[in-house]
Amino acid sequence: MIRQNISSGTKWEPLVGYSRAVRIGSQIFIAGTTAVGEDGKIVGQNDPAKQTAFIIQKIEKALQLAEASLKDVVVTRIFVKNINDWELIGRTHGKFFAEIRPATTMVEVSNLIEPEMLLEIEALAVVSD
């Protein structure tokens, strides 16, 4: 199978040694994604719903580069700093995935790379033949 590494062009990808997404065959693995904009600043500070929407839009862009879309997502994993934000995050996730309904996990973590990051989402998509 051919491996396709998909880059978002950040300086961190070569430094850390990762790709925004990796497609192997019909599977697309999306790396943990945060609400960092192209300018390097956090989008939606103190707003878990805005961060969630921005993150899912970033995931969608990576999927498009892999010739897929959100409808192909079968799993999302959501890492949140404050589990009390679960409903805001969940409702926003639901706006994007209401009809798709991937298997989803949400867990609280003690911290993320930047203090302004409220959550991180990773995803797995499977493209139909």
A tleap script that builds the chain and sets N, CA, C and O, in Angstrom:
source leaprc.protein.ff14SB
mol = sequence {
  NMET ILE ARG GLN ASN ILE SER SER GLY THR
  LYS TRP GLU PRO LEU VAL GLY TYR SER ARG
  ALA VAL ARG ILE GLY SER GLN ILE PHE ILE
  ALA GLY THR THR ALA VAL GLY GLU ASP GLY
  LYS ILE VAL GLY GLN ASN ASP PRO ALA LYS
  GLN THR ALA PHE ILE ILE GLN LYS ILE GLU
  LYS ALA LEU GLN LEU ALA GLU ALA SER LEU
  LYS ASP VAL VAL VAL THR ARG ILE PHE VAL
  LYS ASN ILE ASN ASP TRP GLU LEU ILE GLY
  ARG THR HIE GLY LYS PHE PHE ALA GLU ILE
  ARG PRO ALA THR THR MET VAL GLU VAL SER
  ASN LEU ILE GLU PRO GLU MET LEU LEU GLU
  ILE GLU ALA LEU ALA VAL VAL SER CASP
}
set mol.1.N position { 0.829 -1.192 0.000 }
set mol.1.CA position { 0.000 0.000 0.000 }
set mol.1.C position { 0.865 1.244 0.000 }
set mol.1.O position { 1.949 1.270 0.584 }
set mol.2.N position { 0.376 2.257 -0.654 }
set mol.2.CA position { 1.094 3.532 -0.718 }
set mol.2.C position { 0.760 4.366 0.512 }
set mol.2.O position { -0.396 4.465 0.922 }
set mol.3.N position { 1.782 4.953 1.080 }
set mol.3.CA position { 1.627 5.844 2.235 }
set mol.3.C position { 1.681 7.282 1.741 }
set mol.3.O position { 2.582 7.654 0.989 }
set mol.4.N position { 0.723 8.080 2.163 }
set mol.4.CA position { 0.683 9.502 1.825 }
set mol.4.C position { 0.740 10.302 3.127 }
set mol.4.O position { -0.190 10.243 3.931 }
set mol.5.N position { 1.821 11.046 3.335 }
set mol.5.CA position { 1.917 11.944 4.476 }
set mol.5.C position { 1.349 13.293 4.073 }
set mol.5.O position { 1.685 13.827 3.016 }
set mol.6.N position { 0.494 13.838 4.913 }
set mol.6.CA position { -0.157 15.111 4.627 }
set mol.6.C position { 0.336 16.122 5.651 }
set mol.6.O position { 0.212 15.911 6.858 }
set mol.7.N position { 0.893 17.214 5.161 }
set mol.7.CA position { 1.469 18.235 6.024 }
set mol.7.C position { 0.589 19.477 6.044 }
set mol.7.O position { -0.048 19.827 5.051 }
set mol.8.N position { 0.571 20.132 7.198 }
set mol.8.CA position { -0.099 21.424 7.272 }
set mol.8.C position { 0.911 22.556 7.138 }
set mol.8.O position { 0.547 23.732 7.110 }
set mol.9.N position { 2.190 22.182 7.054 }
set mol.9.CA position { 3.231 23.180 6.830 }
set mol.9.C position { 3.748 23.876 8.070 }
set mol.9.O position { 4.474 24.863 7.955 }
set mol.10.N position { 3.398 23.395 9.250 }
set mol.10.CA position { 3.906 24.048 10.458 }
set mol.10.C position { 5.377 23.721 10.673 }
set mol.10.O position { 5.884 22.722 10.163 }
set mol.11.N position { 6.041 24.558 11.418 }
set mol.11.CA position { 7.457 24.314 11.715 }
set mol.11.C position { 7.641 23.117 12.639 }
set mol.11.O position { 8.735 22.559 12.727 }
set mol.12.N position { 6.575 22.724 13.325 }
set mol.12.CA position { 6.671 21.649 14.303 }
set mol.12.C position { 6.717 20.264 13.677 }
set mol.12.O position { 7.295 19.345 14.256 }
set mol.13.N position { 6.119 20.103 12.506 }
set mol.13.CA position { 6.051 18.773 11.908 }
set mol.13.C position { 7.433 18.155 11.687 }
set mol.13.O position { 7.658 17.029 12.130 }
set mol.14.N position { 8.370 18.844 11.022 }
set mol.14.CA position { 9.697 18.220 10.857 }
set mol.14.C position { 10.484 18.158 12.169 }
set mol.14.O position { 11.271 17.236 12.383 }
set mol.15.N position { 10.268 19.137 13.038 }
set mol.15.CA position { 10.992 19.167 14.308 }
set mol.15.C position { 10.601 17.989 15.198 }
set mol.15.O position { 11.458 17.323 15.779 }
set mol.16.N position { 9.298 17.742 15.294 }
set mol.16.CA position { 8.793 16.668 16.158 }
set mol.16.C position { 8.767 15.331 15.422 }
set mol.16.O position { 8.824 14.269 16.043 }
set mol.17.N position { 8.682 15.393 14.101 }
set mol.17.CA position { 8.641 14.177 13.307 }
set mol.17.C position { 7.248 13.595 13.188 }
set mol.17.O position { 7.039 12.412 13.456 }
set mol.18.N position { 6.291 14.425 12.786 }
set mol.18.CA position { 4.927 13.931 12.606 }
set mol.18.C position { 4.302 14.577 11.385 }
set mol.18.O position { 4.843 15.525 10.815 }
set mol.19.N position { 3.149 14.044 10.993 }
set mol.19.CA position { 2.364 14.596 9.887 }
set mol.19.C position { 0.990 14.972 10.412 }
set mol.19.O position { 0.494 14.351 11.352 }
set mol.20.N position { 0.379 15.967 9.823 }
set mol.20.CA position { -0.993 16.341 10.179 }
set mol.20.C position { -1.913 15.148 9.978 }
set mol.20.O position { -2.822 14.910 10.774 }
set mol.21.N position { -1.670 14.401 8.905 }
set mol.21.CA position { -2.451 13.194 8.639 }
set mol.21.C position { -1.598 12.224 7.841 }
set mol.21.O position { -0.639 12.614 7.175 }
set mol.22.N position { -1.964 10.962 7.922 }
set mol.22.CA position { -1.313 9.924 7.137 }
set mol.22.C position { -2.417 9.058 6.535 }
set mol.22.O position { -3.297 8.558 7.236 }
set mol.23.N position { -2.342 8.898 5.205 }
set mol.23.CA position { -3.290 8.010 4.538 }
set mol.23.C position { -2.553 6.768 4.070 }
set mol.23.O position { -1.526 6.848 3.396 }
set mol.24.N position { -3.096 5.626 4.440 }
set mol.24.CA position { -2.600 4.335 3.974 }
set mol.24.C position { -3.819 3.576 3.477 }
set mol.24.O position { -4.699 3.212 4.257 }
set mol.25.N position { -3.862 3.341 2.180 }
set mol.25.CA position { -5.027 2.691 1.600 }
set mol.25.C position { -6.267 3.533 1.822 }
set mol.25.O position { -6.294 4.714 1.476 }
set mol.26.N position { -7.283 2.933 2.392 }
set mol.26.CA position { -8.539 3.644 2.613 }
set mol.26.C position { -8.609 4.313 3.978 }
set mol.26.O position { -9.596 4.979 4.290 }
set mol.27.N position { -7.566 4.142 4.799 }
set mol.27.CA position { -7.574 4.710 6.150 }
set mol.27.C position { -6.774 6.009 6.213 }
set mol.27.O position { -5.693 6.122 5.635 }
set mol.28.N position { -7.332 6.986 6.932 }
set mol.28.CA position { -6.661 8.272 7.127 }
set mol.28.C position { -6.612 8.540 8.625 }
set mol.28.O position { -7.643 8.610 9.294 }
set mol.29.N position { -5.402 8.688 9.132 }
set mol.29.CA position { -5.179 8.950 10.543 }
set mol.29.C position { -4.860 10.433 10.699 }
set mol.29.O position { -3.888 10.921 10.123 }
set mol.30.N position { -5.670 11.154 11.475 }
set mol.30.CA position { -5.462 12.589 11.695 }
set mol.30.C position { -4.826 12.764 13.067 }
set mol.30.O position { -5.358 12.296 14.074 }
set mol.31.N position { -3.680 13.442 13.096 }
set mol.31.CA position { -2.968 13.675 14.352 }
set mol.31.C position { -3.793 14.543 15.295 }
set mol.31.O position { -4.722 15.232 14.873 }
set mol.32.N position { -3.444 14.499 16.566 }
set mol.32.CA position { -4.072 15.384 17.537 }
set mol.32.C position { -4.016 16.818 17.027 }
set mol.32.O position { -2.954 17.317 16.653 }
set mol.33.N position { -5.166 17.468 17.018 }
set mol.33.CA position { -5.304 18.786 16.407 }
set mol.33.C position { -5.815 19.774 17.452 }
set mol.33.O position { -6.764 19.496 18.185 }
set mol.34.N position { -5.164 20.933 17.501 }
set mol.34.CA position { -5.551 21.970 18.470 }
set mol.34.C position { -5.999 23.224 17.729 }
set mol.34.O position { -5.963 23.285 16.500 }
set mol.35.N position { -6.414 24.206 18.491 }
set mol.35.CA position { -6.974 25.439 17.925 }
set mol.35.C position { -5.902 26.487 17.652 }
set mol.35.O position { -6.086 27.661 17.973 }
set mol.36.N position { -4.791 26.074 17.064 }
set mol.36.CA position { -3.734 27.018 16.695 }
set mol.36.C position { -3.966 27.435 15.247 }
set mol.36.O position { -4.026 26.595 14.349 }
set mol.37.N position { -4.095 28.744 15.034 }
set mol.37.CA position { -4.301 29.272 13.686 }
set mol.37.C position { -3.005 29.304 12.895 }
set mol.37.O position { -1.929 29.020 13.422 }
set mol.38.N position { -3.128 29.654 11.624 }
set mol.38.CA position { -1.945 29.723 10.751 }
set mol.38.C position { -0.929 30.751 11.237 }
set mol.38.O position { 0.260 30.647 10.934 }
set mol.39.N position { -1.398 31.743 11.990 }
set mol.39.CA position { -0.503 32.772 12.531 }
set mol.39.C position { 0.192 32.320 13.811 }
set mol.39.O position { 0.985 33.066 14.385 }
set mol.40.N position { -0.107 31.084 14.266 }
set mol.40.CA position { 0.510 30.558 15.472 }
set mol.40.C position { -0.202 30.924 16.756 }
set mol.40.O position { 0.243 30.550 17.842 }
set mol.41.N position { -1.302 31.651 16.646 }
set mol.41.CA position { -2.044 32.070 17.838 }
set mol.41.C position { -3.240 31.149 18.069 }
set mol.41.O position { -3.789 30.563 17.136 }
set mol.42.N position { -3.624 31.042 19.337 }
set mol.42.CA position { -4.763 30.208 19.712 }
set mol.42.C position { -6.056 30.905 19.306 }
set mol.42.O position { -6.263 32.078 19.617 }
set mol.43.N position { -6.920 30.177 18.612 }
set mol.43.CA position { -8.236 30.678 18.208 }
set mol.43.C position { -9.231 30.328 19.308 }
set mol.43.O position { -9.205 29.217 19.837 }
set mol.44.N position { -10.112 31.275 19.657 }
set mol.44.CA position { -11.174 31.006 20.620 }
set mol.44.C position { -10.693 30.839 22.050 }
set mol.44.O position { -11.131 29.932 22.757 }
set mol.45.N position { -9.793 31.713 22.474 }
set mol.45.CA position { -9.301 31.615 23.848 }
set mol.45.C position { -10.469 31.665 24.825 }
set mol.45.O position { -11.372 32.491 24.693 }
set mol.46.N position { -10.437 30.777 25.796 }
set mol.46.CA position { -11.463 30.661 26.832 }
set mol.46.C position { -12.835 30.277 26.295 }
set mol.46.O position { -13.835 30.455 26.990 }
set mol.47.N position { -12.903 29.757 25.076 }
set mol.47.CA position { -14.183 29.380 24.477 }
set mol.47.C position { -14.071 27.970 23.892 }
set mol.47.O position { -13.631 27.806 22.754 }
set mol.48.N position { -14.466 26.950 24.664 }
set mol.48.CA position { -14.314 25.582 24.181 }
set mol.48.C position { -15.122 25.287 22.919 }
set mol.48.O position { -14.693 24.479 22.096 }
set mol.49.N position { -16.270 25.917 22.751 }
set mol.49.CA position { -17.080 25.687 21.545 }
set mol.49.C position { -16.363 26.227 20.307 }
set mol.49.O position { -16.324 25.553 19.278 }
set mol.50.N position { -15.801 27.421 20.391 }
set mol.50.CA position { -15.076 27.995 19.247 }
set mol.50.C position { -13.840 27.171 18.920 }
set mol.50.O position { -13.532 26.940 17.751 }
set mol.51.N position { -13.133 26.727 19.957 }
set mol.51.CA position { -11.952 25.901 19.709 }
set mol.51.C position { -12.354 24.584 19.051 }
set mol.51.O position { -11.673 24.114 18.140 }
set mol.52.N position { -13.442 23.992 19.502 }
set mol.52.CA position { -13.900 22.735 18.916 }
set mol.52.C position { -14.220 22.910 17.440 }
set mol.52.O position { -13.779 22.115 16.611 }
set mol.53.N position { -14.986 23.947 17.105 }
set mol.53.CA position { -15.357 24.198 15.710 }
set mol.53.C position { -14.118 24.421 14.853 }
set mol.53.O position { -14.019 23.874 13.754 }
set mol.54.N position { -13.176 25.215 15.341 }
set mol.54.CA position { -11.954 25.497 14.586 }
set mol.54.C position { -11.147 24.217 14.356 }
set mol.54.O position { -10.634 23.988 13.261 }
set mol.55.N position { -11.042 23.401 15.380 }
set mol.55.CA position { -10.293 22.154 15.270 }
set mol.55.C position { -10.928 21.227 14.233 }
set mol.55.O position { -10.226 20.645 13.406 }
set mol.56.N position { -12.239 21.093 14.276 }
set mol.56.CA position { -12.903 20.203 13.318 }
set mol.56.C position { -12.750 20.738 11.899 }
set mol.56.O position { -12.639 19.954 10.957 }
set mol.57.N position { -12.742 22.040 11.733 }
set mol.57.CA position { -12.498 22.615 10.400 }
set mol.57.C position { -11.081 22.329 9.934 }
set mol.57.O position { -10.866 22.094 8.745 }
set mol.58.N position { -10.099 22.341 10.846 }
set mol.58.CA position { -8.727 21.967 10.485 }
set mol.58.C position { -8.656 20.498 10.085 }
set mol.58.O position { -7.968 20.138 9.130 }
set mol.59.N position { -9.364 19.662 10.813 }
set mol.59.CA position { -9.411 18.240 10.476 }
set mol.59.C position { -10.026 18.062 9.094 }
set mol.59.O position { -9.549 17.259 8.291 }
set mol.60.N position { -11.071 18.805 8.826 }
set mol.60.CA position { -11.738 18.731 7.520 }
set mol.60.C position { -10.786 19.106 6.384 }
set mol.60.O position { -10.794 18.464 5.333 }
set mol.61.N position { -9.969 20.137 6.586 }
set mol.61.CA position { -8.988 20.538 5.567 }
set mol.61.C position { -7.971 19.430 5.311 }
set mol.61.O position { -7.619 19.160 4.163 }
set mol.62.N position { -7.502 18.794 6.374 }
set mol.62.CA position { -6.547 17.686 6.210 }
set mol.62.C position { -7.195 16.532 5.455 }
set mol.62.O position { -6.560 15.910 4.604 }
set mol.63.N position { -8.446 16.248 5.762 }
set mol.63.CA position { -9.159 15.188 5.058 }
set mol.63.C position { -9.303 15.506 3.577 }
set mol.63.O position { -9.153 14.623 2.733 }
set mol.64.N position { -9.588 16.747 3.263 }
set mol.64.CA position { -9.714 17.144 1.859 }
set mol.64.C position { -8.412 16.925 1.106 }
set mol.64.O position { -8.428 16.501 -0.050 }
set mol.65.N position { -7.282 17.210 1.748 }
set mol.65.CA position { -5.980 16.962 1.126 }
set mol.65.C position { -5.745 15.478 0.887 }
set mol.65.O position { -4.960 15.095 0.020 }
set mol.66.N position { -6.432 14.645 1.665 }
set mol.66.CA position { -6.326 13.190 1.513 }
set mol.66.C position { -7.476 12.632 0.671 }
set mol.66.O position { -7.716 11.425 0.647 }
set mol.67.N position { -8.179 13.532 -0.019 }
set mol.67.CA position { -9.299 13.154 -0.879 }
set mol.67.C position { -10.409 12.462 -0.095 }
set mol.67.O position { -10.936 11.431 -0.513 }
set mol.68.N position { -10.753 13.051 1.055 }
set mol.68.CA position { -11.815 12.537 1.908 }
set mol.68.C position { -12.584 13.718 2.490 }
set mol.68.O position { -12.312 14.873 2.162 }
set mol.69.N position { -13.539 13.417 3.348 }
set mol.69.CA position { -14.327 14.475 3.990 }
set mol.69.C position { -14.750 14.021 5.384 }
set mol.69.O position { -14.470 12.894 5.792 }
set mol.70.N position { -15.418 14.898 6.098 }
set mol.70.CA position { -15.877 14.552 7.436 }
set mol.70.C position { -16.806 13.339 7.425 }
set mol.70.O position { -16.863 12.592 8.402 }
set mol.71.N position { -17.523 13.142 6.338 }
set mol.71.CA position { -18.446 11.988 6.282 }
set mol.71.C position { -17.701 10.652 6.358 }
set mol.71.O position { -18.311 9.616 6.624 }
set mol.72.N position { -16.391 10.673 6.125 }
set mol.72.CA position { -15.588 9.458 6.183 }
set mol.72.C position { -15.040 9.173 7.584 }
set mol.72.O position { -14.430 8.127 7.804 }
set mol.73.N position { -15.246 10.080 8.522 }
set mol.73.CA position { -14.707 9.922 9.875 }
set mol.73.C position { -15.478 8.822 10.614 }
set mol.73.O position { -16.707 8.833 10.672 }
set mol.74.N position { -14.727 7.880 11.171 }
set mol.74.CA position { -15.339 6.783 11.927 }
set mol.74.C position { -15.023 6.848 13.424 }
set mol.74.O position { -15.724 6.237 14.231 }
set mol.75.N position { -13.980 7.580 13.795 }
set mol.75.CA position { -13.591 7.710 15.201 }
set mol.75.C position { -13.080 9.127 15.457 }
set mol.75.O position { -12.332 9.681 14.651 }
set mol.76.N position { -13.492 9.707 16.586 }
set mol.76.CA position { -12.833 10.914 17.099 }
set mol.76.C position { -12.481 10.670 18.559 }
set mol.76.O position { -13.208 10.000 19.293 }
set mol.77.N position { -11.349 11.232 18.957 }
set mol.77.CA position { -10.932 11.193 20.358 }
set mol.77.C position { -10.713 12.634 20.786 }
set mol.77.O position { -9.958 13.378 20.159 }
set mol.78.N position { -11.380 13.011 21.854 }
set mol.78.CA position { -11.342 14.397 22.320 }
set mol.78.C position { -10.685 14.422 23.695 }
set mol.78.O position { -11.140 13.766 24.633 }
set mol.79.N position { -9.613 15.186 23.793 }
set mol.79.CA position { -8.885 15.344 25.047 }
set mol.79.C position { -9.169 16.753 25.559 }
set mol.79.O position { -8.812 17.733 24.906 }
set mol.80.N position { -9.811 16.860 26.728 }
set mol.80.CA position { -10.219 18.164 27.257 }
set mol.80.C position { -9.500 18.447 28.576 }
set mol.80.O position { -9.232 17.542 29.368 }
set mol.81.N position { -9.199 19.712 28.785 }
set mol.81.CA position { -8.558 20.097 30.038 }
set mol.81.C position { -9.555 20.193 31.181 }
set mol.81.O position { -9.194 19.979 32.338 }
set mol.82.N position { -10.800 20.511 30.869 }
set mol.82.CA position { -11.828 20.641 31.898 }
set mol.82.C position { -13.057 19.859 31.455 }
set mol.82.O position { -13.786 20.288 30.561 }
set mol.83.N position { -13.281 18.708 32.085 }
set mol.83.CA position { -14.389 17.847 31.686 }
set mol.83.C position { -15.734 18.535 31.873 }
set mol.83.O position { -16.732 18.101 31.298 }
set mol.84.N position { -15.777 19.595 32.665 }
set mol.84.CA position { -17.026 20.355 32.823 }
set mol.84.C position { -17.425 21.063 31.530 }
set mol.84.O position { -18.563 21.512 31.395 }
set mol.85.N position { -16.497 21.166 30.578 }
set mol.85.CA position { -16.801 21.755 29.266 }
set mol.85.C position { -17.390 20.730 28.301 }
set mol.85.O position { -17.619 21.044 27.132 }
set mol.86.N position { -17.638 19.512 28.773 }
set mol.86.CA position { -18.039 18.415 27.891 }
set mol.86.C position { -19.260 18.748 27.048 }
set mol.86.O position { -19.311 18.392 25.871 }
set mol.87.N position { -20.250 19.430 27.633 }
set mol.87.CA position { -21.471 19.658 26.878 }
set mol.87.C position { -21.263 20.687 25.767 }
set mol.87.O position { -21.766 20.496 24.660 }
set mol.88.N position { -20.536 21.767 26.036 }
set mol.88.CA position { -20.237 22.752 24.990 }
set mol.88.C position { -19.441 22.113 23.855 }
set mol.88.O position { -19.732 22.328 22.679 }
set mol.89.N position { -18.448 21.336 24.222 }
set mol.89.CA position { -17.617 20.653 23.232 }
set mol.89.C position { -18.459 19.616 22.483 }
set mol.89.O position { -18.411 19.536 21.256 }
set mol.90.N position { -19.219 18.837 23.225 }
set mol.90.CA position { -20.042 17.793 22.618 }
set mol.90.C position { -21.085 18.345 21.664 }
set mol.90.O position { -21.285 17.789 20.584 }
set mol.91.N position { -21.751 19.422 22.039 }
set mol.91.CA position { -22.765 20.024 21.154 }
set mol.91.C position { -22.131 20.561 19.872 }
set mol.91.O position { -22.706 20.436 18.791 }
set mol.92.N position { -20.960 21.152 19.993 }
set mol.92.CA position { -20.274 21.660 18.807 }
set mol.92.C position { -19.827 20.502 17.920 }
set mol.92.O position { -19.992 20.556 16.701 }
set mol.93.N position { -19.273 19.475 18.511 }
set mol.93.CA position { -18.903 18.257 17.783 }
set mol.93.C position { -20.134 17.721 17.060 }
set mol.93.O position { -20.056 17.314 15.901 }
set mol.94.N position { -21.260 17.724 17.749 }
set mol.94.CA position { -22.504 17.228 17.182 }
set mol.94.C position { -23.008 18.017 15.991 }
set mol.94.O position { -23.666 17.459 15.113 }
set mol.95.N position { -22.712 19.307 15.946 }
set mol.95.CA position { -23.124 20.117 14.785 }
set mol.95.C position { -22.433 19.643 13.509 }
set mol.95.O position { -23.014 19.705 12.426 }
set mol.96.N position { -21.218 19.180 13.634 }
set mol.96.CA position { -20.469 18.695 12.477 }
set mol.96.C position { -20.765 17.225 12.174 }
set mol.96.O position { -20.744 16.807 11.016 }
set mol.97.N position { -21.041 16.447 13.220 }
set mol.97.CA position { -21.123 14.996 13.064 }
set mol.97.C position { -22.503 14.410 13.366 }
set mol.97.O position { -22.616 13.203 13.579 }
set mol.98.N position { -23.542 15.225 13.391 }
set mol.98.CA position { -24.884 14.754 13.759 }
set mol.98.C position { -25.357 13.583 12.908 }
set mol.98.O position { -25.937 12.631 13.429 }
set mol.99.N position { -25.112 13.647 11.609 }
set mol.99.CA position { -25.544 12.587 10.702 }
set mol.99.C position { -24.490 11.500 10.549 }
set mol.99.O position { -24.821 10.365 10.206 }
set mol.100.N position { -23.241 11.824 10.794 }
set mol.100.CA position { -22.126 10.894 10.591 }
set mol.100.C position { -21.987 9.966 11.799 }
set mol.100.O position { -21.848 8.752 11.652 }
set mol.101.N position { -22.024 10.545 12.969 }
set mol.101.CA position { -21.993 9.858 14.257 }
set mol.101.C position { -20.838 8.867 14.410 }
set mol.101.O position { -21.067 7.667 14.561 }
set mol.102.N position { -19.589 9.369 14.371 }
set mol.102.CA position { -18.443 8.474 14.580 }
set mol.102.C position { -18.404 7.975 16.022 }
set mol.102.O position { -18.998 8.583 16.913 }
set mol.103.N position { -17.713 6.880 16.243 }
set mol.103.CA position { -17.433 6.439 17.607 }
set mol.103.C position { -16.542 7.518 18.226 }
set mol.103.O position { -15.543 7.919 17.629 }
set mol.104.N position { -16.901 7.980 19.410 }
set mol.104.CA position { -16.202 9.121 20.004 }
set mol.104.C position { -15.872 8.860 21.464 }
set mol.104.O position { -16.668 8.293 22.212 }
set mol.105.N position { -14.691 9.286 21.843 }
set mol.105.CA position { -14.251 9.221 23.231 }
set mol.105.C position { -13.880 10.627 23.668 }
set mol.105.O position { -13.245 11.370 22.919 }
set mol.106.N position { -14.277 10.992 24.885 }
set mol.106.CA position { -13.863 12.274 25.454 }
set mol.106.C position { -13.282 11.999 26.832 }
set mol.106.O position { -13.936 11.394 27.682 }
set mol.107.N position { -12.047 12.447 27.047 }
set mol.107.CA position { -11.394 12.245 28.335 }
set mol.107.C position { -10.758 13.547 28.802 }
set mol.107.O position { -10.354 14.387 27.998 }
set mol.108.N position { -10.681 13.691 30.103 }
set mol.108.CA position { -10.013 14.849 30.676 }
set mol.108.C position { -8.533 14.552 30.826 }
set mol.108.O position { -8.139 13.465 31.249 }
set mol.109.N position { -7.712 15.548 30.468 }
set mol.109.CA position { -6.265 15.442 30.623 }
set mol.109.C position { -5.787 16.565 31.528 }
set mol.109.O position { -6.473 17.574 31.692 }
set mol.110.N position { -4.627 16.392 32.105 }
set mol.110.CA position { -4.139 17.395 33.057 }
set mol.110.C position { -3.628 18.653 32.373 }
set mol.110.O position { -3.663 19.736 32.957 }
set mol.111.N position { -3.151 18.516 31.130 }
set mol.111.CA position { -2.615 19.693 30.456 }
set mol.111.C position { -2.432 19.407 28.978 }
set mol.111.O position { -2.435 18.254 28.548 }
set mol.112.N position { -2.272 20.486 28.199 }
set mol.112.CA position { -1.908 20.411 26.793 }
set mol.112.C position { -0.677 21.293 26.601 }
set mol.112.O position { -0.209 21.910 27.557 }
set mol.113.N position { -0.154 21.361 25.396 }
set mol.113.CA position { 1.125 22.043 25.166 }
set mol.113.C position { 1.099 23.518 25.563 }
set mol.113.O position { 2.061 24.023 26.142 }
set mol.114.N position { 0.004 24.208 25.254 }
set mol.114.CA position { -0.131 25.625 25.594 }
set mol.114.C position { -1.277 25.789 26.587 }
set mol.114.O position { -2.288 25.098 26.463 }
set mol.115.N position { -1.152 26.672 27.559 }
set mol.115.CA position { -2.212 26.829 28.557 }
set mol.115.C position { -3.556 27.293 27.971 }
set mol.115.O position { -4.609 27.011 28.542 }
set mol.116.N position { -3.521 28.001 26.834 }
set mol.116.CA position { -4.755 28.501 26.229 }
set mol.116.C position { -5.510 27.420 25.457 }
set mol.116.O position { -6.671 27.610 25.095 }
set mol.117.N position { -4.854 26.292 25.206 }
set mol.117.CA position { -5.518 25.184 24.511 }
set mol.117.C position { -6.453 24.501 25.494 }
set mol.117.O position { -6.034 24.065 26.566 }
set mol.118.N position { -7.721 24.413 25.119 }
set mol.118.CA position { -8.716 23.806 25.991 }
set mol.118.C position { -8.982 22.350 25.638 }
set mol.118.O position { -9.466 21.582 26.469 }
set mol.119.N position { -8.662 21.971 24.393 }
set mol.119.CA position { -8.902 20.601 23.953 }
set mol.119.C position { -8.048 20.276 22.751 }
set mol.119.O position { -7.479 21.157 22.106 }
set mol.120.N position { -7.972 18.995 22.464 }
set mol.120.CA position { -7.259 18.481 21.297 }
set mol.120.C position { -8.093 17.311 20.759 }
set mol.120.O position { -8.625 16.514 21.531 }
set mol.121.N position { -8.199 17.219 19.444 }
set mol.121.CA position { -8.997 16.151 18.838 }
set mol.121.C position { -8.151 15.410 17.811 }
set mol.121.O position { -7.442 16.023 17.012 }
set mol.122.N position { -8.235 14.090 17.844 }
set mol.122.CA position { -7.640 13.268 16.782 }
set mol.122.C position { -8.770 12.476 16.141 }
set mol.122.O position { -9.829 12.285 16.739 }
set mol.123.N position { -8.532 12.020 14.924 }
set mol.123.CA position { -9.602 11.346 14.194 }
set mol.123.C position { -9.041 10.237 13.303 }
set mol.123.O position { -7.861 10.222 12.953 }
set mol.124.N position { -9.919 9.326 12.958 }
set mol.124.CA position { -9.637 8.265 12.002 }
set mol.124.C position { -10.776 8.272 10.982 }
set mol.124.O position { -11.952 8.286 11.346 }
set mol.125.N position { -10.412 8.263 9.719 }
set mol.125.CA position { -11.408 8.216 8.648 }
set mol.125.C position { -11.135 6.996 7.779 }
set mol.125.O position { -9.990 6.569 7.632 }
set mol.126.N position { -12.191 6.445 7.207 }
set mol.126.CA position { -12.080 5.342 6.272 }
set mol.126.C position { -12.867 5.722 5.034 }
set mol.126.O position { -14.069 5.982 5.098 }
set mol.127.N position { -12.173 5.752 3.904 }
set mol.127.CA position { -12.794 6.145 2.632 }
set mol.127.C position { -13.373 4.901 1.967 }
set mol.127.O position { -12.703 3.875 1.850 }
set mol.128.N position { -14.607 5.006 1.540 }
set mol.128.CA position { -15.249 3.897 0.834 }
set mol.128.C position { -14.643 3.743 -0.549 }
set mol.128.O position { -14.261 4.727 -1.182 }
set mol.129.N position { -14.558 2.522 -1.007 }
set mol.129.CA position { -14.036 2.277 -2.363 }
set mol.129.C position { -15.064 2.625 -3.410 }
set mol.129.O position { -14.801 2.484 -4.605 }
savepdb mol mol.pdb
quit
